[in-house]
Amino acid sequence: MSGSLPDDTEVLIIGGGLTGLTCAVLLHEAGHSVIVVEAADRLGGRAHSLRNPVSNVYLADLGPTWIWPEAQPFAAHWLQALGLGLTPQFDTGDTIVDMATHGSPTRHRLPGMDGSYRVDGGTTAIVERLAKRLPGSAIRTGTRANRIACEAETIKVSTDNIALPAIRARRVIVATPLRVAASAMNWWPALDSRVTHLMEATPTWMAAQAKAVAIYDKPFWRSKGLSGRIASRMGPLIEAHDHSGELGDPAGLFGFIGWPRQARHINANILQSAIITQLVRCFGEEARTPDYFHIEDWAENIFVCTPTDVTEPPQHPQLAPSLLRKALWGGRVFLAVAELATVSPGLIEGAFHIGSEVAKSVSATLR
Ligand SMILES: Cc1cc2nc3c(=O)[nH]c(=O)nc-3n(C[C@H](O)[C@H](O)[C@H](O)COP(=O)(O)OP(=O)(O)OC[C@H]3O[C@@H](n4cnc5c(N)ncnc54)[C@H](O)[C@@H]3O)c2cc1C
């Protein structure tokens, strides 16, 4: 099927997150030639895990953490197909409620997190298993698409990779956050203004959030009858959870940082010590010296987060307007990102769903 385009490709996918990779795997397995260009120097987009720099052992998820397989058939199907197991989120024991301006945090028994599971090996394992199903030559990381131009027979995508200045494709799938696609790419001719407006108006789920992870030699909170959960209005972490392996190794905690992006940015040097102080207040002295500590600030990732995402209050993902699910430029360009899914928009489930739907639509137009 790729015979008519020896140097280029039938389908070019811009963005190597879960949605772009799902599209790429399905199209490749349906016999189409595909190239994925990914701006970052790694695949996965928001799906990203921390690994031990020496042993490469998985330590923690820096983007998404949970899957709810009983309610998410697409994620459940894909994880099974990729041979990845799931472990229930640990939630045995008391939650620390850290709300009092004076006085110590208190212990409470809160409802559990039944149905929330973590992917064995972290969400990076999903990315790696998807990428393994593609030929190595199909993936170009460190390659940012900056211009999409409609030509008579093909779509020409220019990139900032000097080794790969332009690629021509019969179909292009733009699998980047919609606001990034609208603001950081030059479309020629310009997109219909209604489409641009809707792209700019669609928030990218969690794009402006930041997560902290602290890895310890053992899950010391468990032996105190604590679940590792914190609910707080007092510290930088507004919410934290156990992030250990099933049997407690590696042992870790993760939390969402409540400080807005500007405060995180200006006070970067004091943020870590403020989080450690909070963990010590909630869990005791053993929390003071993690083996690893990492803050992942998604608001600093220009391939995911735009200034609009930072200034807007976070909103739960809504169903995006159907106009954005219609192919552009006479059926040759398609938008595909988790936020566009009609099922679980903004979530991993949504990424698998929209990735599969768009792959089907693109394949149908090439037959
Ligand atoms: C902190 C956090 C916590 C989350 N928690 C959960 C959770 O617990 N459960 C859950 O289901 N979901 C969660 N999510 C959401 C989940 O991460 C997303 O649904 C999913 O990863 C989206 O995948 P995607 O491929 O659609 O988009 P992205 O992951 O955003 O992928 C888009 C890709 O496009 C690339 N790109 C951008 N511009 C260009 C360009 N010009 N050229 C080439 N490439 C480009 C980006 O680098 C990126 O790799 C969370 C997200 C975050 C950030």
The ligand as an SDF file (V2000), in Angstrom:
LIG
                    3D

 53 58  0  0  0  0  0  0  0  0999 V2000
   -0.3500   14.6900   36.1650 C   0  0  0  0  0  0  0  0  0  0  0  0
   -1.3130   13.8840   35.3370 C   0  0  0  0  0  0  0  0  0  0  0  0
   -2.0830   12.8930   35.9270 C   0  0  0  0  0  0  0  0  0  0  0  0
   -2.9760   12.1490   35.1610 C   0  0  0  0  0  0  0  0  0  0  0  0
   -3.6640   11.1240   35.7760 N   0  0  0  0  0  0  0  0  0  0  0  0
   -4.4180   10.2940   35.0300 C   0  0  0  0  0  0  0  0  0  0  0  0
   -4.9270    9.0750   35.5980 C   0  0  0  0  0  0  0  0  0  0  0  0
   -4.6760    8.7610   36.7700 O   0  0  0  0  0  0  0  0  0  0  0  0
   -5.6810    8.2750   34.7900 N   0  0  0  0  0  0  0  0  0  0  0  0
   -5.9290    8.5720   33.4730 C   0  0  0  0  0  0  0  0  0  0  0  0
   -6.6340    7.8020   32.8050 O   0  0  0  0  0  0  0  0  0  0  0  0
   -5.4090    9.6950   32.9010 N   0  0  0  0  0  0  0  0  0  0  0  0
   -4.6530   10.5420   33.6430 C   0  0  0  0  0  0  0  0  0  0  0  0
   -4.0500   11.6220   33.0530 N   0  0  0  0  0  0  0  0  0  0  0  0
   -4.3560   11.9120   31.6260 C   0  0  0  0  0  0  0  0  0  0  0  0
   -3.5430   11.0030   30.6640 C   0  0  0  0  0  0  0  0  0  0  0  0
   -2.1770   11.2350   30.8890 O   0  0  0  0  0  0  0  0  0  0  0  0
   -3.9230   11.3660   29.2310 C   0  0  0  0  0  0  0  0  0  0  0  0
   -5.2700   11.0160   29.0000 O   0  0  0  0  0  0  0  0  0  0  0  0
   -3.1280   10.6340   28.1470 C   0  0  0  0  0  0  0  0  0  0  0  0
   -1.7910   10.4240   28.4870 O   0  0  0  0  0  0  0  0  0  0  0  0
   -3.2730   11.4630   26.8650 C   0  0  0  0  0  0  0  0  0  0  0  0
   -2.5390   10.8980   25.8120 O   0  0  0  0  0  0  0  0  0  0  0  0
   -2.5450   11.6250   24.3960 P   0  0  0  0  0  0  0  0  0  0  0  0
   -1.6510   10.8380   23.5050 O   0  0  0  0  0  0  0  0  0  0  0  0
   -3.9350   11.8560   23.9440 O   0  0  0  0  0  0  0  0  0  0  0  0
   -1.9250   13.0750   24.6390 O   0  0  0  0  0  0  0  0  0  0  0  0
   -0.3860   13.5060   25.1240 P   0  0  0  0  0  0  0  0  0  0  0  0
    0.0360   12.4970   26.1170 O   0  0  0  0  0  0  0  0  0  0  0  0
   -0.5290   14.8960   25.5070 O   0  0  0  0  0  0  0  0  0  0  0  0
    0.4380   13.2940   23.8000 O   0  0  0  0  0  0  0  0  0  0  0  0
    0.6200   14.3090   22.8490 C   0  0  0  0  0  0  0  0  0  0  0  0
    2.0180   14.1900   22.2740 C   0  0  0  0  0  0  0  0  0  0  0  0
    2.1960   15.1710   21.2470 O   0  0  0  0  0  0  0  0  0  0  0  0
    3.5330   15.6410   21.3150 C   0  0  0  0  0  0  0  0  0  0  0  0
    3.6170   16.9130   20.5830 N   0  0  0  0  0  0  0  0  0  0  0  0
    3.1030   18.1240   20.9320 C   0  0  0  0  0  0  0  0  0  0  0  0
    3.3730   19.0420   19.9770 N   0  0  0  0  0  0  0  0  0  0  0  0
    4.0540   18.3910   18.9890 C   0  0  0  0  0  0  0  0  0  0  0  0
    4.5890   18.7900   17.7330 C   0  0  0  0  0  0  0  0  0  0  0  0
    4.4860   20.0490   17.2890 N   0  0  0  0  0  0  0  0  0  0  0  0
    5.2440   17.8810   16.9730 N   0  0  0  0  0  0  0  0  0  0  0  0
    5.3670   16.5700   17.4070 C   0  0  0  0  0  0  0  0  0  0  0  0
    4.8760   16.1480   18.6020 N   0  0  0  0  0  0  0  0  0  0  0  0
    4.2170   17.0340   19.3800 C   0  0  0  0  0  0  0  0  0  0  0  0
    3.7620   15.7560   22.8240 C   0  0  0  0  0  0  0  0  0  0  0  0
    5.1330   15.8480   23.1570 O   0  0  0  0  0  0  0  0  0  0  0  0
    3.1120   14.4610   23.3140 C   0  0  0  0  0  0  0  0  0  0  0  0
    4.0310   13.3790   23.3120 O   0  0  0  0  0  0  0  0  0  0  0  0
   -3.1320   12.3940   33.7700 C   0  0  0  0  0  0  0  0  0  0  0  0
   -2.3460   13.3830   33.1750 C   0  0  0  0  0  0  0  0  0  0  0  0
   -1.4290   14.1060   33.9330 C   0  0  0  0  0  0  0  0  0  0  0  0
   -0.5600   15.1550   33.2650 C   0  0  0  0  0  0  0  0  0  0  0  0
  1  2  1  0
  2  3  1  0
  2 52  2  0
  3  4  2  0
  4  5  1  0
  4 50  1  0
  5  6  2  0
  6  7  1  0
  6 13  1  0
  7  8  2  0
  7  9  1  0
  9 10  1  0
 10 11  2  0
 10 12  1  0
 12 13  2  0
 13 14  1  0
 14 15  1  0
 14 50  1  0
 15 16  1  0
 16 17  1  0
 16 18  1  0
 18 19  1  0
 18 20  1  0
 20 21  1  0
 20 22  1  0
 22 23  1  0
 23 24  1  0
 24 25  2  0
 24 26  1  0
 24 27  1  0
 27 28  1  0
 28 29  2  0
 28 30  1  0
 28 31  1  0
 31 32  1  0
 32 33  1  0
 33 34  1  0
 33 48  1  0
 34 35  1  0
 35 36  1  0
 35 46  1  0
 36 37  1  0
 36 45  1  0
 37 38  2  0
 38 39  1  0
 39 40  1  0
 39 45  2  0
 40 41  1  0
 40 42  2  0
 42 43  1  0
 43 44  2  0
 44 45  1  0
 46 47  1  0
 46 48  1  0
 48 49  1  0
 50 51  2  0
 51 52  1  0
 52 53  1  0
M  END
$$$$
